[in-house]
């Protein structure tokens, strides 16, 4: 095999790896992916693209158990809806038990073209009962003018969050020990 063919094969292989890695990391993620139990946390959801070229028109975030006292940040040009409900398991914040609160935050009616990036933000508190070393997952549904991305896949207990076959992973927050 000639040197130019070998180099071409190397470049083609490298281009494939770059493309595959950009696809694998093209989901909605958290800006800060670690936080201590028993503390405040600002969840910044990074939206890097739309749905197969189509603009994002809604972002819906399911609040996980143990993330409490949630307060979303309004976005100009987007309608903000906050759903409240009873927690499956009561959680405590600095010794105060909470049994209900925000369970979902929805931004809709905006328009984020596929070629642009934006962030959607909520703040809250990681409940005192949360376990350091665990990962707290935030399922997100991204609705577009044409299509939907459901970033809701949570790995089975003991499996890696980056396991193969996870095409639409939920945003994960690694829990650290209390400070």
C-alpha positions as CSV (number, residue, x, y, z in Angstrom):
1,X,0.0,0.0,0.0
2,X,1.4,3.4,-0.9
3,X,2.2,6.1,1.7
4,X,-0.5,8.4,0.3
5,X,-3.2,5.7,0.6
6,X,-2.1,4.9,4.2
7,X,-2.2,8.7,5.1
8,X,-5.6,9.0,3.5
9,X,-6.9,6.1,5.5
10,X,-5.5,7.6,8.7
11,X,-7.2,11.0,8.0
12,X,-10.4,9.3,7.1
13,X,-10.3,7.3,10.4
14,X,-9.5,10.4,12.4
15,X,-12.4,12.3,10.8
16,X,-14.7,9.4,11.7
17,X,-13.6,9.6,15.3
18,X,-14.1,13.3,15.5
19,X,-17.6,13.0,13.9
20,X,-18.6,10.1,16.2
21,X,-17.3,12.0,19.3
22,X,-19.2,15.2,18.4
23,X,-22.4,13.1,17.9
24,X,-21.9,11.4,21.2
25,X,-21.4,14.7,23.1
26,X,-24.1,16.6,21.2
27,X,-26.7,16.1,23.9
28,X,-28.1,18.5,26.6
29,X,-25.6,18.6,29.4
30,X,-25.0,20.4,32.7
31,X,-22.3,23.1,32.7
32,X,-21.1,22.0,36.2
33,X,-21.4,18.2,36.6
34,X,-20.4,17.9,40.2
35,X,-21.8,19.4,43.4
36,X,-21.8,18.7,47.2
37,X,-24.7,17.2,49.0
38,X,-26.5,19.6,51.3
39,X,-25.6,22.7,49.3
40,X,-27.1,25.0,46.7
41,X,-26.6,24.2,43.0
42,X,-27.1,26.2,39.8
43,X,-28.1,23.8,37.1
44,X,-27.2,25.3,33.7
45,X,-28.6,23.1,30.9
46,X,-26.5,23.6,27.7
47,X,-28.5,23.2,24.5
48,X,-25.9,22.9,21.7
49,X,-28.2,22.2,18.7
50,X,-31.8,21.6,17.6
51,X,-33.3,18.4,16.2
52,X,-31.7,17.3,12.9
53,X,-31.5,20.9,11.7
54,X,-34.8,22.1,13.2
55,X,-35.0,24.9,15.7
56,X,-35.7,24.2,19.4
57,X,-39.0,25.6,20.5
58,X,-39.4,24.0,24.0
59,X,-37.1,22.6,26.7
60,X,-38.8,20.6,29.5
61,X,-36.7,19.5,32.6
62,X,-37.9,16.9,35.0
63,X,-36.6,17.7,38.5
64,X,-35.0,14.6,40.2
65,X,-35.8,13.4,43.7
66,X,-33.6,15.2,46.2
67,X,-33.2,18.4,44.2
68,X,-35.4,20.8,46.2
69,X,-36.2,24.5,46.6
70,X,-36.1,24.9,42.8
71,X,-36.2,28.3,41.2
72,X,-36.1,28.6,37.4
73,X,-34.6,31.6,35.5
74,X,-37.0,33.2,33.1
75,X,-35.7,33.7,29.5
76,X,-36.8,36.7,27.4
77,X,-39.0,35.5,24.5
78,X,-39.9,32.1,26.2
79,X,-42.9,31.2,28.3
80,X,-42.0,29.7,31.6
81,X,-44.2,27.0,33.3
82,X,-43.5,25.5,36.6
83,X,-45.2,22.3,37.8
84,X,-45.4,21.6,41.5
85,X,-46.3,18.4,43.3
86,X,-45.7,16.1,46.2
87,X,-42.3,14.5,46.5
88,X,-42.2,10.7,46.4
89,X,-39.8,10.9,49.4
90,X,-39.6,13.9,51.7
91,X,-36.3,15.7,51.6
92,X,-34.7,18.0,54.0
93,X,-32.8,21.3,53.5
94,X,-30.7,22.4,56.5
95,X,-32.9,20.4,58.9
96,X,-36.3,21.5,57.4
97,X,-38.4,18.7,55.9
98,X,-40.0,19.4,52.6
99,X,-42.8,17.2,51.2
100,X,-43.7,19.2,48.0
101,X,-42.1,21.5,45.5
102,X,-41.2,22.0,41.9
103,X,-41.3,18.7,39.9
104,X,-40.9,20.1,36.3
105,X,-39.8,23.3,34.6
106,X,-40.8,24.0,31.0
107,X,-39.6,26.8,28.7
108,X,-41.7,27.1,25.5
109,X,-42.7,29.4,22.7
110,X,-39.1,30.6,22.0
111,X,-37.0,29.8,18.9
112,X,-33.5,28.6,19.2
113,X,-32.2,27.9,15.6
114,X,-30.2,24.7,15.2
115,X,-27.0,26.7,14.4
116,X,-27.1,28.5,17.8
117,X,-26.3,27.5,21.4
118,X,-28.2,28.6,24.5
119,X,-28.5,27.8,28.2
120,X,-31.6,27.2,30.4
121,X,-31.1,27.7,34.2
122,X,-32.6,26.6,37.5
123,X,-31.2,26.9,41.0
124,X,-32.0,24.6,43.9
125,X,-30.6,22.7,46.8
126,X,-29.3,19.2,46.9
127,X,-31.2,17.6,49.8
128,X,-29.4,16.4,53.0
129,X,-30.4,12.8,52.3
130,X,-28.7,12.6,48.9
131,X,-25.8,10.1,48.8
132,X,-22.3,11.3,47.9
133,X,-20.8,9.2,45.0
134,X,-24.2,8.8,43.4
135,X,-25.4,10.6,40.2
136,X,-28.5,12.7,40.1
137,X,-30.1,12.7,36.7
138,X,-32.2,15.5,35.1
139,X,-34.3,14.1,32.2
140,X,-34.8,16.7,29.5
141,X,-37.2,16.7,26.5
142,X,-36.1,19.1,23.7
143,X,-39.0,19.9,21.3
144,X,-38.2,21.3,17.9
145,X,-40.2,22.7,15.0
146,X,-39.8,19.3,13.4
147,X,-38.9,16.5,15.8
148,X,-38.1,15.8,19.5
149,X,-35.0,14.7,21.3
150,X,-35.7,12.9,24.6
151,X,-32.6,13.2,26.7
152,X,-34.1,10.9,29.3
153,X,-32.0,7.7,29.4
154,X,-30.7,6.9,32.9
155,X,-28.1,4.1,33.2
156,X,-29.1,1.0,35.1
157,X,-27.6,1.0,38.6
158,X,-23.9,0.0,38.4
159,X,-23.6,0.9,34.7
160,X,-21.6,3.8,33.3
161,X,-23.4,6.9,32.2
162,X,-21.3,6.8,29.1
163,X,-22.2,3.2,28.2
164,X,-22.6,2.3,24.6
165,X,-26.2,2.2,23.4
166,X,-27.2,5.3,25.3
167,X,-28.2,7.5,22.4
168,X,-30.2,10.1,24.4
169,X,-28.6,10.3,27.9
170,X,-30.1,12.4,30.7
171,X,-27.9,15.2,32.1
172,X,-26.1,13.8,35.1
173,X,-24.8,15.5,38.3
174,X,-22.2,13.6,40.4
175,X,-22.8,14.1,44.1
176,X,-19.9,15.0,46.3
177,X,-19.5,14.8,50.1
178,X,-20.9,17.6,52.2
179,X,-18.5,20.5,52.7
